[in-house]
């Protein structure tokens, strides 16, 4: 059976995209295919041979296109960005009734490439595959990785690197920047069509543009609260990387914290700390304000949009407090105790994942603190706020394993030399992040001093 494409975005006006076939590559080979995801979205591995996953062959029913969007990048507005190295093959509706995009990322130059080569190096493809699938297993809304292929061709960055392409699956690739593109052109008709399309696709219970904004706000507040609960730092929260669906999108210089500190930054291009860990909720609201601005022509008034934005803080605080209360096994939500705990962790630079892992499993935490008595005093206070039942639930929300930065870097280094065994091993461990795996206990460990990763890179 052919891939059951059921394309809808392509029915919007052609100002929304540019049709284009992928640019073929020399010698594609499948690095990994995600059979579980294929079954979830209702496709067969047989329909995705290397030539399809590399863009050499366009499958029947596909209608490849590069989407148009704009965006604020580190606060500066760029009126035209668009898919510079990605092509939407089409959409499928899975057995669960959910419509999803299938996109090739790294498929060659497009109308929107702005001088770029449109390609992806192997390292960023492996990072996105590892982290996006780990996020899914952790329960964080995210785009997914259906497959990764090597191209047999080098890409030029600071030095020649092996080329690769990732096949990405998402509820859609609509972004805040998608709306900004048409708003910047004062095209009210296009905004009306895009808002109606996005609302019907993602939030069918919403009936008006204002209700649509409310739904996006709630989705983003919930998403960022989940990021915070796992110590995840996106790294480039530009408006073109803020998905309307509430999924995490674009895993460039992302990272999970080791030692906890709210001002942690990994992205090599975030020199001012705009997208530091603690700033993520504020930036999410800032991005949503840019979305609200594009809806002014549709709503007709500013005040209702401002009122919707004002509710973000409550949505976020509720999700954050509920999530961290579960991580701590608290008998009832306690924002003050959460703040106290995080401050104690920051003061000591405690490993974020290891701290919650140990208290979940009743393991000692004294060695995580330099100041004698800190852990004992905190534990007495903590135990008074928990019950055996609430403590038992902590294992389900505090992972044993995360995709630690030094592990990802080791995977990339090995793969660049042709050894993909570390990649397969890490992906396998992260498939069950909440379960103890005695044979893989080394994957729990924070980096040694000489293994620490201080900066991560975008890859473009």
Residue pairs with C-beta under 8 A, 6 or more apart in sequence:
1 44
1 47
2 47
2 59
2 60
2 61
3 43
3 47
3 48
3 59
3 60
3 61
3 62
3 90
3 92
3 102
4 42
4 43
4 61
4 92
4 93
5 59
5 61
5 62
5 63
5 89
5 90
5 91
5 92
6 90
6 91
6 92
6 93
6 99
7 61
7 63
7 90
7 91
8 91
8 99
8 197
8 201
9 16
9 17
9 65
9 67
9 88
9 91
9 101
9 172
9 197
10 17
10 19
10 63
10 65
10 90
12 193
12 194
12 197
13 190
13 193
15 68
15 182
15 187
15 190
16 67
16 68
16 178
16 190
16 194
17 65
17 66
17 67
17 68
17 88
18 65
18 66
18 68
18 82
18 110
18 111
18 112
19 63
19 64
19 65
20 64
20 65
20 66
20 87
20 110
20 111
21 55
21 58
21 64
21 87
22 54
22 55
22 56
22 58
22 64
22 87
22 104
22 107
22 108
23 55
23 107
23 108
23 109
23 118
24 54
24 55
24 56
24 108
25 54
25 55
25 56
25 151
25 152
25 153
25 163
25 165
26 151
26 152
26 153
27 151
27 152
27 153
28 50
28 51
28 53
28 54
28 56
28 149
28 150
28 151
28 152
28 165
29 50
29 149
29 150
29 152
30 50
30 53
30 147
30 148
30 149
31 147
31 148
31 149
31 150
31 164
31 420
31 423
32 129
32 147
32 148
32 423
32 424
32 427
33 45
33 48
33 146
33 147
34 133
34 144
34 145
34 146
34 147
35 45
37 144
37 145
37 146
37 169
38 44
38 45
38 48
38 146
40 94
40 95
40 96
41 92
41 94
41 100
41 102
41 146
41 169
42 92
42 93
42 94
42 95
43 92
43 102
47 59
48 146
48 147
48 167
49 57
50 56
50 149
51 57
52 58
52 59
53 104
53 147
53 149
53 165
53 167
54 107
54 149
54 151
54 165
55 87
55 104
55 107
55 108
55 165
58 64
58 89
59 89
61 90
62 89
62 90
63 89
63 90
64 87
64 88
64 89
64 90
64 104
65 87
65 88
66 82
66 83
66 84
66 86
66 87
66 88
66 110
66 111
66 112
67 82
67 83
67 88
67 173
67 178
68 80
68 82
68 112
68 178
68 181
69 81
69 82
69 83
69 175
69 177
69 178
69 180
69 181
69 240
70 77
70 78
70 79
70 80
70 81
70 177
70 180
70 181
70 184
70 239
70 240
71 77
71 78
71 81
71 175
71 176
71 177
71 180
71 238
71 239
71 240
71 241
72 78
72 177
72 180
72 238
72 239
72 240
72 287
72 290
73 81
73 238
73 240
74 238
74 269
74 270
74 272
74 274
75 274
77 180
77 184
79 180
79 181
79 184
79 185
80 112
80 181
81 112
81 114
81 177
81 240
82 110
82 111
82 112
82 181
83 110
83 112
83 173
84 109
84 110
84 112
84 113
84 114
84 116
84 118
84 460
85 105
85 106
85 107
85 108
85 109
85 110
85 113
85 116
85 117
85 118
85 119
85 120
85 460
86 103
86 104
86 105
86 106
86 107
86 110
86 168
86 173
87 103
87 104
87 107
87 108
87 110
88 101
88 102
88 103
88 173
89 102
89 103
89 104
90 101
90 102
91 99
91 100
91 101
91 102
92 99
92 100
92 102
93 99
93 100
94 100
98 171
99 171
99 172
99 201
100 169
100 170
100 171
100 172
101 168
101 169
101 170
101 171
101 172
101 173
102 146
102 167
102 168
102 169
103 167
103 168
103 169
103 170
103 173
104 165
104 166
104 167
104 168
105 120
105 125
105 128
105 165
105 166
105 167
105 168
106 118
106 119
106 120
106 125
106 151
106 163
106 164
106 165
106 166
107 118
107 165
108 118
108 119
109 116
109 117
109 118
110 118
116 460
117 155
117 156
119 151
119 153
119 155
119 163
120 155
120 163
120 164
120 165
120 166
120 459
121 155
121 157
121 161
121 162
121 163
121 164
121 459
122 150
122 161
122 162
122 163
122 164
122 412
122 415
122 416
123 161
123 412
123 415
123 416
123 459
124 251
124 252
124 458
124 459
125 148
125 164
125 165
125 166
126 148
126 164
126 408
126 411
126 412
126 415
126 423
127 251
127 254
127 408
127 412
127 459
128 145
128 166
128 168
128 251
129 145
129 148
129 166
129 427
130 403
130 408
130 411
130 423
130 426
130 427
130 430
131 251
131 254
131 403
131 408
132 142
132 143
132 144
132 145
132 168
132 248
132 251
133 144
133 145
133 427
133 430
133 431
134 402
134 403
134 430
134 433
135 142
135 232
135 248
136 142
136 144
137 430
137 431
137 432
137 433
138 230
138 399
138 402
138 433
139 226
140 223
140 226
140 227
140 230
140 232
140 248
141 219
141 222
141 223
141 226
141 245
141 246
141 247
141 248
142 247
142 248
142 249
143 168
143 169
143 170
143 243
143 247
143 248
143 249
144 168
144 169
144 170
145 166
145 167
145 168
145 169
146 167
146 168
146 169
147 166
147 167
148 164
148 165
148 166
148 167
149 164
149 165
149 167
150 162
150 163
150 164
151 162
151 163
151 164
151 165
152 163
153 163
154 160
154 161
154 162
154 163
155 161
155 162
155 163
157 459
161 416
162 415
162 416
170 243
170 245
170 247
170 249
171 201
171 202
171 243
171 245
171 247
172 198
172 201
172 202
172 243
172 244
172 245
173 243
173 249
174 194
174 198
174 201
174 202
174 243
174 244
174 245
175 239
175 240
175 241
175 242
175 243
175 244
175 249
176 239
176 240
176 242
176 244
176 287
176 288
176 290
176 291
176 294
177 238
177 239
177 240
177 242
178 194
178 198
178 244
179 191
179 194
179 195
179 291
179 294
179 295
180 239
180 290
180 294
182 190
182 191
182 194
182 294
183 191
183 293
183 294
183 297
188 297
188 298
191 294
191 295
191 297
191 298
192 298
195 209
195 212
195 295
195 298
198 212
198 244
199 206
199 209
199 211
199 212
199 215
202 215
202 244
202 245
202 246
203 211
203 212
203 215
203 216
205 211
205 215
206 212
206 214
206 215
209 295
209 298
209 299
210 295
210 299
210 304
210 305
210 308
212 295
213 288
213 291
213 292
213 295
213 305
213 308
214 308
214 311
216 244
216 246
216 288
216 291
217 288
217 308
217 309
217 311
217 312
217 315
218 315
219 245
219 246
220 242
220 246
220 284
220 287
220 288
220 312
221 281
221 284
221 312
221 315
221 316
221 319
222 246
222 315
222 319
223 246
223 247
223 248
223 284
224 280
224 281
224 284
224 316
225 281
225 316
225 319
225 320
225 323
226 319
226 323
227 233
227 234
227 248
227 280
228 277
228 280
228 281
228 320
228 323
228 324
229 320
229 323
229 324
229 327
229 397
230 256
230 353
230 399
230 402
231 256
231 257
231 260
231 277
231 352
231 353
231 402
232 254
232 255
232 256
232 257
233 254
233 255
233 256
233 257
233 264
233 265
233 266
233 267
233 275
233 276
233 277
233 280
234 241
234 248
234 254
234 275
234 280
235 252
235 253
235 254
235 255
235 266
235 267
235 270
235 275
235 456
236 250
236 252
236 253
236 267
236 269
236 270
236 275
236 458
237 275
237 280
237 283
237 284
237 287
239 287
239 290
239 291
241 249
241 250
242 249
242 284
242 287
242 288
242 291
243 249
244 291
252 267
252 456
252 457
252 458
252 459
252 460
253 266
253 267
253 268
253 269
253 270
253 455
253 456
253 457
253 458
254 266
254 456
255 266
255 405
255 453
255 456
256 352
256 353
256 402
256 403
256 404
256 405
257 264
257 277
257 352
258 351
258 352
258 353
258 404
258 405
258 446
258 447
258 452
259 349
259 350
259 351
259 352
259 446
260 342
260 345
260 346
260 349
260 350
260 351
260 352
260 355
261 277
261 346
261 349
262 276
262 277
262 278
262 342
262 346
263 273
263 276
263 277
263 278
264 276
264 277
265 273
265 275
265 276
265 277
266 405
266 453
266 454
266 455
266 456
267 275
267 455
267 456
267 458
268 455
268 456
268 457
268 458
269 458
270 276
273 279
274 283
275 283
281 316
281 320
284 312
284 316
285 309
285 312
285 313
285 316
288 309
288 312
289 309
292 305
292 306
292 308
292 309
293 305
295 305
296 302
296 305
299 305
317 335
320 338
321 333
321 334
321 335
321 338
322 333
323 397
324 338
324 341
324 342
325 332
325 333
325 334
325 338
326 393
326 394
326 397
327 356
327 394
327 397
327 398
328 337
328 338
328 341
328 356
328 359
328 382
328 385
328 386
328 394
329 359
329 360
329 386
329 387
329 390
329 391
329 392
329 393
329 394
330 337
330 385
330 386
330 390
331 385
331 386
331 387
331 390
332 385
334 385
337 381
337 382
337 385
341 378
341 382
344 350
344 374
344 378
345 352
345 355
348 368
348 369
348 370
348 371
348 374
350 368
350 369
351 368
351 446
353 398
353 399
353 402
354 368
354 444
354 446
355 365
355 368
356 394
356 398
357 363
357 398
357 399
357 400
357 444
358 364
358 365
358 368
359 365
359 379
359 382
359 394
359 398
360 391
360 394
360 395
360 398
361 395
361 436
365 375
365 379
366 375
366 376
368 375
369 375
395 434
396 434
397 434
398 434
399 433
399 434
400 433
400 434
400 435
400 436
400 437
400 444
401 429
401 430
401 433
401 437
401 440
401 443
401 444
402 430
402 433
403 426
403 430
404 443
404 446
404 447
405 447
405 453
405 456
406 447
406 451
406 452
406 453
407 426
407 443
408 426
408 453
409 453
410 422
411 422
411 423
411 426
414 420
414 421
414 422
414 423
415 422
415 423
425 440
426 443
429 437
429 440
429 443
437 443
447 453
